[in-house]
Amino acid sequence: MRKDKHLAIEMRKSGKSYNEIIAALKIPKATLSDWFSTVDWSKEVKARLITKSIETSSIRMRELDRVRGLHLKRAYEEAHLEAREEFQELKYNPLFIAGLMLYWGEGDKRSDYATRLVNTDPDLIRLYVFFLKNACQIPDNKIKAFITIYPDLIPQNCLRHWAESSGLSEGSFSKCVVIQGRHKERRLSYGMCTISISSTYFKEKMREWLTLMPQQLMDRGYYENIAATRV
């Protein structure tokens, strides 16, 4: 047996990883795999190797989570700062305030990455999409939609209705979601429309705006400034 093979096996038995053995002996990983595949490892050695692998994996995962957490924290801070700056520029824009009000009342507050709003009122959906495009400057291709319908409705008719009502192209809509209810027929003529932006960054901005908005609207100085601009 080659001396380096014997040494590699002994190192592996002691719990050394492939990378540690490669660094010490300069042996290709493929060669090590071939050598180790013929070794009848004892239960004790197998258990030690598995434990070592799990510990190493856990350390790597914790480090990855730490780095990812730092990146996310930095991104959130940037999103909040940008949101505060934009709020100062847009807080007297009625479309901006109306859009925030719509999301405050009808939007999804649970998801950390998706900014979703669902409703059955086509005018409400159209106004919200108008807000996203014009106040928030969201490109059309970033605005996605889907429709939830009951079995008695015709998907293509519902798709055409919501595309026309929302101002979005039919290509912005994913396949209709058909749900089963206790009743075979429903009075909703075209189902429910969901508008979604899949962006953690934008969701953090929306959260910051929703924090700032009620504080601003309950500040008397806000209305005094509006009145002053009308004089």
Buried (B, 14 or more C-beta within 10 A) or exposed (E): EEEBBEBBBEBBBEBBBBEBBBEEBEBEEEBBEEBBEEEEBEEEBEEBBEEBEEEEEEEEEEEEEEEEEEEBEEEBEEBBEBBBEBBEEBBEEEBBBBBBBBBBEBBBEEEEEBBBBBBBEBEBBBBBBBBBBEBBEBEEEBBBBBBBBBEEBEBEEBBBBBBEBBBBEEEBBEEBEBEEEEEEEBEBEBBBBBBBBBBBBBBBBBBBBBEBBEEBEEEEEBEEEEEEEEE
